[in-house]
């Protein structure tokens, strides 16, 4: 058997109530669409794709037609180079229509974080983690001790 790489994510799909509203929200954050088809909108991220998919079609696509899909049980996160960048990203999210959950705050572990929810309740964390340096593209630099 071939050793398949299972420790990666290549596509993240968010179930949404209203594709147009979610498109507007992520567009207001500066996200650029990479395409759309059959009721799904795609955004090319750094090395992966994020999609927006209507709730009912997503449940059906998963093989669970009629399932009630929930929100908020997963946190998506973006790391930044310092506390000021966290504050700027939080303000931009609020201006785009996000619901603030926790304003930018220092943490007990030496970082700085904020939380917001998108229009469908998907939770995002914005973080500065001094223990996870970022590379020139804003990605967490490769380390073996995380």
VMD Tcl script that builds the backbone (N, CA, C; Angstrom):
set m [mol new atoms 438]
animate dup $m
set s [atomselect $m all]
$s set {name element resname resid chain x y z} {
  {N N UNK 1 A 0.839 -1.197 0.000}
  {CA C UNK 1 A 0.000 0.000 0.000}
  {C C UNK 1 A 0.878 1.253 0.000}
  {N N UNK 2 A 0.484 2.220 -0.788}
  {CA C UNK 2 A 1.211 3.476 -0.873}
  {C C UNK 2 A 0.956 4.309 0.374}
  {N N UNK 3 A 1.987 5.003 0.828}
  {CA C UNK 3 A 1.850 5.883 1.991}
  {C C UNK 3 A 1.201 7.192 1.539}
  {N N UNK 4 A -0.096 7.327 1.796}
  {CA C UNK 4 A -0.833 8.521 1.385}
  {C C UNK 4 A -0.637 9.645 2.385}
  {N N UNK 5 A -0.412 10.882 1.911}
  {CA C UNK 5 A -0.255 12.018 2.836}
  {C C UNK 5 A -1.617 12.444 3.403}
  {N N UNK 6 A -1.879 12.122 4.648}
  {CA C UNK 6 A -3.156 12.465 5.270}
  {C C UNK 6 A -3.051 13.695 6.184}
  {N N UNK 7 A -1.869 14.232 6.373}
  {CA C UNK 7 A -1.672 15.359 7.284}
  {C C UNK 7 A -1.686 16.699 6.562}
  {N N UNK 8 A -2.740 16.916 5.802}
  {CA C UNK 8 A -2.860 18.179 5.063}
  {C C UNK 8 A -4.330 18.470 4.797}
  {N N UNK 9 A -4.609 19.701 4.503}
  {CA C UNK 9 A -5.948 20.121 4.082}
  {C C UNK 9 A -5.766 20.834 2.756}
  {N N UNK 10 A -6.511 20.418 1.751}
  {CA C UNK 10 A -6.403 21.055 0.438}
  {C C UNK 10 A -7.649 21.853 0.084}
  {N N UNK 11 A -8.777 21.488 0.697}
  {CA C UNK 11 A -10.033 22.196 0.462}
  {C C UNK 11 A -10.803 22.281 1.769}
  {N N UNK 12 A -11.274 23.459 2.083}
  {CA C UNK 12 A -12.111 23.706 3.242}
  {C C UNK 12 A -13.412 24.284 2.714}
  {N N UNK 13 A -14.536 23.656 3.028}
  {CA C UNK 13 A -15.830 24.127 2.539}
  {C C UNK 13 A -16.683 24.585 3.711}
  {N N UNK 14 A -17.196 25.801 3.632}
  {CA C UNK 14 A -18.097 26.327 4.647}
  {C C UNK 14 A -19.524 26.256 4.133}
  {N N UNK 15 A -20.389 25.630 4.898}
  {CA C UNK 15 A -21.807 25.630 4.566}
  {C C UNK 15 A -22.405 26.970 4.955}
  {N N UNK 16 A -23.149 27.583 4.039}
  {CA C UNK 16 A -23.709 28.913 4.283}
  {C C UNK 16 A -25.202 28.946 3.948}
  {N N UNK 17 A -25.919 29.832 4.608}
  {CA C UNK 17 A -27.361 29.982 4.370}
  {C C UNK 17 A -27.656 30.752 3.095}
  {N N UNK 18 A -26.790 31.713 2.766}
  {CA C UNK 18 A -27.030 32.617 1.643}
  {C C UNK 18 A -25.700 32.879 0.944}
  {N N UNK 19 A -25.499 32.245 -0.201}
  {CA C UNK 19 A -24.237 32.373 -0.944}
  {C C UNK 19 A -23.926 33.834 -1.260}
  {N N UNK 20 A -24.912 34.589 -1.725}
  {CA C UNK 20 A -24.671 35.987 -2.110}
  {C C UNK 20 A -24.185 36.803 -0.912}
  {N N UNK 21 A -24.820 36.616 0.237}
  {CA C UNK 21 A -24.406 37.360 1.441}
  {C C UNK 21 A -22.984 36.989 1.829}
  {N N UNK 22 A -22.664 35.697 1.806}
  {CA C UNK 22 A -21.322 35.258 2.185}
  {C C UNK 22 A -20.273 35.717 1.176}
  {N N UNK 23 A -20.628 35.705 -0.104}
  {CA C UNK 23 A -19.716 36.238 -1.134}
  {C C UNK 23 A -19.397 37.698 -0.849}
  {N N UNK 24 A -20.428 38.455 -0.516}
  {CA C UNK 24 A -20.223 39.867 -0.198}
  {C C UNK 24 A -19.338 40.064 1.017}
  {N N UNK 25 A -19.554 39.243 2.046}
  {CA C UNK 25 A -18.751 39.354 3.264}
  {C C UNK 25 A -17.281 39.080 2.974}
  {N N UNK 26 A -16.988 37.937 2.370}
  {CA C UNK 26 A -15.586 37.595 2.112}
  {C C UNK 26 A -14.965 38.522 1.078}
  {N N UNK 27 A -15.754 39.004 0.133}
  {CA C UNK 27 A -15.266 40.011 -0.804}
  {C C UNK 27 A -14.883 41.292 -0.091}
  {N N UNK 28 A -15.666 41.686 0.931}
  {CA C UNK 28 A -15.355 42.885 1.717}
  {C C UNK 28 A -14.065 42.732 2.512}
  {N N UNK 29 A -13.695 41.487 2.788}
  {CA C UNK 29 A -12.422 41.241 3.477}
  {C C UNK 29 A -11.240 41.237 2.512}
  {N N UNK 30 A -11.556 41.372 1.204}
  {CA C UNK 30 A -10.501 41.405 0.209}
  {C C UNK 30 A -10.201 40.053 -0.428}
  {N N UNK 31 A -11.026 39.049 -0.140}
  {CA C UNK 31 A -10.812 37.732 -0.721}
  {C C UNK 31 A -11.201 37.774 -2.198}
  {N N UNK 32 A -10.403 37.174 -3.035}
  {CA C UNK 32 A -10.644 37.147 -4.476}
  {C C UNK 32 A -11.174 35.779 -4.887}
  {N N UNK 33 A -12.280 35.790 -5.604}
  {CA C UNK 33 A -12.860 34.535 -6.074}
  {C C UNK 33 A -11.964 33.900 -7.127}
  {N N UNK 34 A -11.855 32.570 -7.033}
  {CA C UNK 34 A -11.078 31.808 -8.009}
  {C C UNK 34 A -12.000 31.072 -8.968}
  {N N UNK 35 A -13.302 31.198 -8.760}
  {CA C UNK 35 A -14.255 30.539 -9.632}
  {C C UNK 35 A -15.515 30.161 -8.889}
  {N N UNK 36 A -16.521 29.795 -9.642}
  {CA C UNK 36 A -17.793 29.364 -9.075}
  {C C UNK 36 A -18.419 28.370 -10.035}
  {N N UNK 37 A -19.118 27.378 -9.466}
  {CA C UNK 37 A -19.826 26.408 -10.299}
  {C C UNK 37 A -20.861 25.694 -9.459}
  {N N UNK 38 A -21.989 25.399 -10.053}
  {CA C UNK 38 A -23.035 24.610 -9.408}
  {C C UNK 38 A -23.332 25.056 -7.971}
  {N N UNK 39 A -23.446 26.357 -7.749}
  {CA C UNK 39 A -23.811 26.858 -6.428}
  {C C UNK 39 A -22.699 26.846 -5.401}
  {N N UNK 40 A -21.453 26.733 -5.845}
  {CA C UNK 40 A -20.297 26.773 -4.946}
  {C C UNK 40 A -19.376 27.887 -5.419}
  {N N UNK 41 A -18.857 28.660 -4.475}
  {CA C UNK 41 A -17.901 29.721 -4.788}
  {C C UNK 41 A -16.562 29.307 -4.200}
  {N N UNK 42 A -15.492 29.474 -4.975}
  {CA C UNK 42 A -14.167 29.067 -4.531}
  {C C UNK 42 A -13.232 30.264 -4.384}
  {N N UNK 43 A -12.368 30.197 -3.364}
  {CA C UNK 43 A -11.323 31.189 -3.125}
  {C C UNK 43 A -10.003 30.439 -3.064}
  {N N UNK 44 A -9.018 30.896 -3.828}
  {CA C UNK 44 A -7.697 30.289 -3.777}
  {C C UNK 44 A -6.948 30.915 -2.614}
  {N N UNK 45 A -6.549 30.091 -1.686}
  {CA C UNK 45 A -5.758 30.540 -0.548}
  {C C UNK 45 A -4.314 30.098 -0.784}
  {N N UNK 46 A -3.466 30.296 0.161}
  {CA C UNK 46 A -2.062 29.936 0.015}
  {C C UNK 46 A -1.907 28.414 0.121}
  {N N UNK 47 A -1.942 27.740 -1.025}
  {CA C UNK 47 A -1.754 26.306 -1.054}
  {C C UNK 47 A -3.004 25.478 -0.821}
  {N N UNK 48 A -4.155 26.121 -0.726}
  {CA C UNK 48 A -5.404 25.386 -0.570}
  {C C UNK 48 A -6.556 26.219 -1.119}
  {N N UNK 49 A -7.745 25.641 -1.112}
  {CA C UNK 49 A -8.933 26.316 -1.621}
  {C C UNK 49 A -9.990 26.327 -0.528}
  {N N UNK 50 A -10.738 27.420 -0.427}
  {CA C UNK 50 A -11.888 27.477 0.455}
  {C C UNK 50 A -13.121 27.668 -0.412}
  {N N UNK 51 A -14.165 26.916 -0.100}
  {CA C UNK 51 A -15.411 27.030 -0.838}
  {C C UNK 51 A -16.558 27.452 0.049}
  {N N UNK 52 A -17.539 28.106 -0.541}
  {CA C UNK 52 A -18.801 28.428 0.106}
  {C C UNK 52 A -19.865 27.609 -0.609}
  {N N UNK 53 A -20.676 26.885 0.148}
  {CA C UNK 53 A -21.632 25.943 -0.425}
  {C C UNK 53 A -22.917 26.071 0.380}
  {N N UNK 54 A -24.060 26.157 -0.269}
  {CA C UNK 54 A -25.337 26.218 0.437}
  {C C UNK 54 A -25.502 25.039 1.387}
  {N N UNK 55 A -26.157 25.278 2.508}
  {CA C UNK 55 A -26.286 24.238 3.535}
  {C C UNK 55 A -26.966 22.965 3.042}
  {N N UNK 56 A -28.120 23.103 2.430}
  {CA C UNK 56 A -28.855 21.913 1.991}
  {C C UNK 56 A -28.091 21.144 0.909}
  {N N UNK 57 A -27.561 21.825 -0.123}
  {CA C UNK 57 A -26.780 21.077 -1.109}
  {C C UNK 57 A -25.521 20.442 -0.511}
  {N N UNK 58 A -24.901 21.103 0.475}
  {CA C UNK 58 A -23.713 20.537 1.108}
  {C C UNK 58 A -24.063 19.253 1.855}
  {N N UNK 59 A -25.140 19.284 2.625}
  {CA C UNK 59 A -25.560 18.074 3.342}
  {C C UNK 59 A -25.838 16.935 2.356}
  {N N UNK 60 A -26.504 17.233 1.259}
  {CA C UNK 60 A -26.788 16.213 0.250}
  {C C UNK 60 A -25.494 15.692 -0.363}
  {N N UNK 61 A -24.541 16.601 -0.654}
  {CA C UNK 61 A -23.275 16.207 -1.242}
  {C C UNK 61 A -22.492 15.293 -0.289}
  {N N UNK 62 A -22.656 15.500 1.003}
  {CA C UNK 62 A -21.992 14.673 2.018}
  {C C UNK 62 A -22.653 13.300 2.159}
  {N N UNK 63 A -23.784 13.110 1.497}
  {CA C UNK 63 A -24.507 11.863 1.645}
  {C C UNK 63 A -25.452 11.873 2.833}
  {N N UNK 64 A -25.793 13.083 3.307}
  {CA C UNK 64 A -26.684 13.240 4.463}
  {C C UNK 64 A -27.812 14.208 4.129}
  {N N UNK 65 A -28.595 13.939 3.083}
  {CA C UNK 65 A -29.655 14.885 2.718}
  {C C UNK 65 A -30.586 15.149 3.897}
  {N N UNK 66 A -30.914 16.416 4.083}
  {CA C UNK 66 A -31.801 16.805 5.168}
  {C C UNK 66 A -31.118 16.999 6.506}
  {N N UNK 67 A -29.829 16.700 6.604}
  {CA C UNK 67 A -29.113 16.883 7.872}
  {C C UNK 67 A -29.042 18.365 8.216}
  {N N UNK 68 A -29.163 18.667 9.485}
  {CA C UNK 68 A -29.027 20.047 9.947}
  {C C UNK 68 A -27.568 20.279 10.313}
  {N N UNK 69 A -26.889 21.084 9.516}
  {CA C UNK 69 A -25.475 21.349 9.743}
  {C C UNK 69 A -25.323 22.495 10.734}
  {N N UNK 70 A -24.407 22.352 11.668}
  {CA C UNK 70 A -24.219 23.342 12.729}
  {C C UNK 70 A -23.106 24.330 12.431}
  {N N UNK 71 A -22.920 25.263 13.342}
  {CA C UNK 71 A -21.912 26.307 13.198}
  {C C UNK 71 A -21.185 26.512 14.519}
  {N N UNK 72 A -19.962 26.964 14.448}
  {CA C UNK 72 A -19.231 27.381 15.629}
  {C C UNK 72 A -18.455 26.301 16.347}
  {N N UNK 73 A -18.542 25.055 15.926}
  {CA C UNK 73 A -17.822 23.986 16.617}
  {C C UNK 73 A -16.371 23.885 16.160}
  {N N UNK 74 A -16.012 24.608 15.116}
  {CA C UNK 74 A -14.650 24.635 14.596}
  {C C UNK 74 A -14.209 26.092 14.547}
  {N N UNK 75 A -12.960 26.342 14.888}
  {CA C UNK 75 A -12.422 27.687 14.773}
  {C C UNK 75 A -11.404 27.715 13.646}
  {N N UNK 76 A -11.584 28.632 12.723}
  {CA C UNK 76 A -10.621 28.885 11.659}
  {C C UNK 76 A -9.714 30.007 12.165}
  {N N UNK 77 A -8.446 29.964 11.834}
  {CA C UNK 77 A -7.546 30.970 12.390}
  {C C UNK 77 A -6.616 31.547 11.337}
  {N N UNK 78 A -6.272 32.801 11.564}
  {CA C UNK 78 A -5.269 33.492 10.764}
  {C C UNK 78 A -4.260 34.076 11.743}
  {N N UNK 79 A -2.983 33.798 11.511}
  {CA C UNK 79 A -1.939 34.353 12.358}
  {C C UNK 79 A -1.350 35.595 11.695}
  {N N UNK 80 A -0.951 36.532 12.529}
  {CA C UNK 80 A -0.384 37.799 12.072}
  {C C UNK 80 A 0.950 38.054 12.751}
  {N N UNK 81 A 1.698 39.020 12.205}
  {CA C UNK 81 A 3.047 39.299 12.671}
  {C C UNK 81 A 3.154 40.074 13.968}
  {N N UNK 82 A 2.063 40.751 14.366}
  {CA C UNK 82 A 2.090 41.485 15.632}
  {C C UNK 82 A 0.665 41.847 16.054}
  {N N UNK 83 A 0.545 42.412 17.243}
  {CA C UNK 83 A -0.762 42.748 17.809}
  {C C UNK 83 A -1.496 43.800 16.975}
  {N N UNK 84 A -0.777 44.750 16.411}
  {CA C UNK 84 A -1.410 45.790 15.599}
  {C C UNK 84 A -2.113 45.187 14.385}
  {N N UNK 85 A -1.486 44.206 13.754}
  {CA C UNK 85 A -2.112 43.552 12.607}
  {C C UNK 85 A -3.387 42.813 13.021}
  {N N UNK 86 A -3.390 42.215 14.206}
  {CA C UNK 86 A -4.598 41.552 14.720}
  {C C UNK 86 A -5.712 42.581 14.862}
  {N N UNK 87 A -5.401 43.726 15.461}
  {CA C UNK 87 A -6.409 44.774 15.650}
  {C C UNK 87 A -6.960 45.276 14.322}
  {N N UNK 88 A -6.087 45.485 13.339}
  {CA C UNK 88 A -6.525 45.962 12.027}
  {C C UNK 88 A -7.414 44.921 11.340}
  {N N UNK 89 A -7.045 43.657 11.408}
  {CA C UNK 89 A -7.844 42.598 10.788}
  {C C UNK 89 A -9.200 42.479 11.478}
  {N N UNK 90 A -9.241 42.626 12.789}
  {CA C UNK 90 A -10.499 42.552 13.544}
  {C C UNK 90 A -11.431 43.693 13.137}
  {N N UNK 91 A -10.898 44.903 13.047}
  {CA C UNK 91 A -11.709 46.053 12.643}
  {C C UNK 91 A -12.224 45.890 11.218}
  {N N UNK 92 A -11.404 45.348 10.332}
  {CA C UNK 92 A -11.838 45.126 8.949}
  {C C UNK 92 A -12.967 44.101 8.905}
  {N N UNK 93 A -12.848 43.038 9.700}
  {CA C UNK 93 A -13.908 42.020 9.748}
  {C C UNK 93 A -15.210 42.621 10.258}
  {N N UNK 94 A -15.142 43.418 11.313}
  {CA C UNK 94 A -16.358 44.054 11.842}
  {C C UNK 94 A -16.972 44.987 10.809}
  {N N UNK 95 A -16.132 45.751 10.104}
  {CA C UNK 95 A -16.632 46.665 9.073}
  {C C UNK 95 A -17.301 45.907 7.926}
  {N N UNK 96 A -16.855 44.664 7.682}
  {CA C UNK 96 A -17.435 43.846 6.609}
  {C C UNK 96 A -18.732 43.170 7.039}
  {N N UNK 97 A -19.087 43.276 8.325}
  {CA C UNK 97 A -20.333 42.674 8.795}
  {C C UNK 97 A -20.175 41.515 9.751}
  {N N UNK 98 A -18.956 41.235 10.195}
  {CA C UNK 98 A -18.743 40.158 11.162}
  {C C UNK 98 A -19.337 40.532 12.513}
  {N N UNK 99 A -19.624 39.532 13.304}
  {CA C UNK 99 A -20.057 39.737 14.688}
  {C C UNK 99 A -18.838 39.551 15.582}
  {N N UNK 100 A -18.507 40.570 16.350}
  {CA C UNK 100 A -17.388 40.452 17.274}
  {C C UNK 100 A -17.738 39.501 18.404}
  {N N UNK 101 A -16.863 38.559 18.680}
  {CA C UNK 101 A -17.076 37.619 19.774}
  {C C UNK 101 A -16.167 37.939 20.956}
  {N N UNK 102 A -14.909 38.233 20.671}
  {CA C UNK 102 A -13.962 38.645 21.699}
  {C C UNK 102 A -13.012 39.654 21.083}
  {N N UNK 103 A -12.990 40.864 21.605}
  {CA C UNK 103 A -12.107 41.878 21.025}
  {C C UNK 103 A -10.641 41.497 21.230}
  {N N UNK 104 A -9.739 42.135 20.498}
  {CA C UNK 104 A -8.317 41.834 20.653}
  {C C UNK 104 A -7.885 41.944 22.122}
  {N N UNK 105 A -7.225 40.878 22.576}
  {CA C UNK 105 A -6.872 40.752 23.982}
  {C C UNK 105 A -5.548 40.023 24.123}
  {N N UNK 106 A -4.746 40.442 25.100}
  {CA C UNK 106 A -3.528 39.687 25.421}
  {C C UNK 106 A -3.928 38.360 26.033}
  {N N UNK 107 A -3.121 37.338 25.766}
  {CA C UNK 107 A -3.418 35.996 26.278}
  {C C UNK 107 A -2.465 35.613 27.411}
  {N N UNK 108 A -2.835 34.571 28.133}
  {CA C UNK 108 A -1.989 34.087 29.229}
  {C C UNK 108 A -0.702 33.439 28.715}
  {N N UNK 109 A -0.676 33.042 27.439}
  {CA C UNK 109 A 0.495 32.373 26.879}
  {C C UNK 109 A 1.417 33.340 26.126}
  {N N UNK 110 A 1.148 34.648 26.238}
  {CA C UNK 110 A 2.043 35.644 25.655}
  {C C UNK 110 A 1.659 36.134 24.277}
  {N N UNK 111 A 0.524 35.694 23.774}
  {CA C UNK 111 A 0.077 36.126 22.458}
  {C C UNK 111 A -0.987 37.198 22.544}
  {N N UNK 112 A -1.671 37.402 21.446}
  {CA C UNK 112 A -2.692 38.439 21.333}
  {C C UNK 112 A -3.733 37.913 20.350}
  {N N UNK 113 A -4.979 37.778 20.760}
  {CA C UNK 113 A -5.991 37.184 19.890}
  {C C UNK 113 A -7.317 37.928 19.940}
  {N N UNK 114 A -8.109 37.699 18.901}
  {CA C UNK 114 A -9.477 38.209 18.807}
  {C C UNK 114 A -10.298 37.152 18.089}
  {N N UNK 115 A -11.609 37.158 18.318}
  {CA C UNK 115 A -12.511 36.228 17.652}
  {C C UNK 115 A -13.691 36.979 17.059}
  {N N UNK 116 A -14.115 36.532 15.869}
  {CA C UNK 116 A -15.343 37.039 15.263}
  {C C UNK 116 A -16.065 35.889 14.591}
  {N N UNK 117 A -17.335 36.107 14.285}
  {CA C UNK 117 A -18.121 35.134 13.529}
  {C C UNK 117 A -18.544 35.762 12.215}
  {N N UNK 118 A -18.477 34.970 11.140}
  {CA C UNK 118 A -18.946 35.452 9.846}
  {C C UNK 118 A -20.478 35.457 9.854}
  {N N UNK 119 A -21.130 35.889 8.785}
  {CA C UNK 119 A -22.597 35.991 8.797}
  {C C UNK 119 A -23.330 34.676 9.073}
  {N N UNK 120 A -22.664 33.544 8.902}
  {CA C UNK 120 A -23.292 32.251 9.182}
  {C C UNK 120 A -22.881 31.670 10.526}
  {N N UNK 121 A -22.062 32.383 11.274}
  {CA C UNK 121 A -21.653 31.892 12.583}
  {C C UNK 121 A -20.365 31.091 12.576}
  {N N UNK 122 A -19.671 31.030 11.425}
  {CA C UNK 122 A -18.368 30.368 11.396}
  {C C UNK 122 A -17.394 31.247 12.171}
  {N N UNK 123 A -16.702 30.652 13.130}
  {CA C UNK 123 A -15.839 31.410 14.040}
  {C C UNK 123 A -14.416 31.484 13.487}
  {N N UNK 124 A -13.886 32.687 13.503}
  {CA C UNK 124 A -12.515 32.964 13.081}
  {C C UNK 124 A -11.740 33.530 14.257}
  {N N UNK 125 A -10.514 33.056 14.423}
  {CA C UNK 125 A -9.588 33.628 15.395}
  {C C UNK 125 A -8.521 34.387 14.625}
  {N N UNK 126 A -8.189 35.558 15.093}
  {CA C UNK 126 A -7.090 36.353 14.557}
  {C C UNK 126 A -6.035 36.356 15.657}
  {N N UNK 127 A -4.817 35.968 15.346}
  {CA C UNK 127 A -3.843 35.772 16.418}
  {C C UNK 127 A -2.452 36.255 16.061}
  {N N UNK 128 A -1.790 36.755 17.076}
  {CA C UNK 128 A -0.342 36.953 17.044}
  {C C UNK 128 A 0.217 35.979 18.062}
  {N N UNK 129 A 1.059 35.058 17.604}
  {CA C UNK 129 A 1.676 34.078 18.485}
  {C C UNK 129 A 3.179 34.237 18.381}
  {N N UNK 130 A 3.814 34.810 19.418}
  {CA C UNK 130 A 5.259 35.031 19.336}
  {C C UNK 130 A 6.059 33.731 19.281}
  {N N UNK 131 A 5.427 32.602 19.586}
  {CA C UNK 131 A 6.099 31.304 19.564}
  {C C UNK 131 A 6.045 30.640 18.191}
  {N N UNK 132 A 5.235 31.201 17.270}
  {CA C UNK 132 A 5.085 30.669 15.919}
  {C C UNK 132 A 5.460 31.762 14.915}
  {N N UNK 133 A 6.732 31.933 14.629}
  {CA C UNK 133 A 7.112 32.976 13.668}
  {C C UNK 133 A 6.533 32.686 12.288}
  {N N UNK 134 A 6.269 33.767 11.562}
  {CA C UNK 134 A 5.707 33.665 10.217}
  {C C UNK 134 A 6.812 33.865 9.184}
  {N N UNK 135 A 6.665 33.192 8.032}
  {CA C UNK 135 A 7.625 33.399 6.959}
  {C C UNK 135 A 7.224 34.637 6.153}
  {N N UNK 136 A 7.927 34.898 5.065}
  {CA C UNK 136 A 7.685 36.110 4.276}
  {C C UNK 136 A 6.309 36.133 3.610}
  {N N UNK 137 A 5.632 34.983 3.510}
  {CA C UNK 137 A 4.295 34.926 2.933}
  {C C UNK 137 A 3.199 34.924 4.003}
  {N N UNK 138 A 3.594 35.049 5.266}
  {CA C UNK 138 A 2.609 35.068 6.334}
  {C C UNK 138 A 2.185 33.695 6.822}
  {N N UNK 139 A 2.890 32.657 6.415}
  {CA C UNK 139 A 2.588 31.294 6.863}
  {C C UNK 139 A 3.404 30.982 8.104}
  {N N UNK 140 A 2.865 30.114 8.954}
  {CA C UNK 140 A 3.640 29.693 10.120}
  {C C UNK 140 A 4.880 28.995 9.609}
  {N N UNK 141 A 6.057 29.468 10.058}
  {CA C UNK 141 A 7.319 28.902 9.610}
  {C C UNK 141 A 7.422 27.450 10.079}
  {N N UNK 142 A 7.956 26.603 9.210}
  {CA C UNK 142 A 8.079 25.177 9.529}
  {C C UNK 142 A 8.941 24.962 10.763}
  {N N UNK 143 A 8.401 24.136 11.682}
  {CA C UNK 143 A 9.114 23.790 12.921}
  {C C UNK 143 A 8.717 22.370 13.300}
  {N N UNK 144 A 9.547 21.745 14.087}
  {CA C UNK 144 A 9.245 20.396 14.552}
  {C C UNK 144 A 8.738 20.368 15.978}
  {N N UNK 145 A 8.728 21.504 16.662}
  {CA C UNK 145 A 8.416 21.507 18.106}
  {C C UNK 145 A 7.120 22.202 18.468}
  {N N UNK 146 A 6.153 22.233 17.580}
  {CA C UNK 146 A 4.883 22.891 17.888}
  {C C UNK 146 A 3.994 21.919 18.616}
}
mol reanalyze $m
mol bondsrecalc $m
mol representation Tube
mol addrep $m
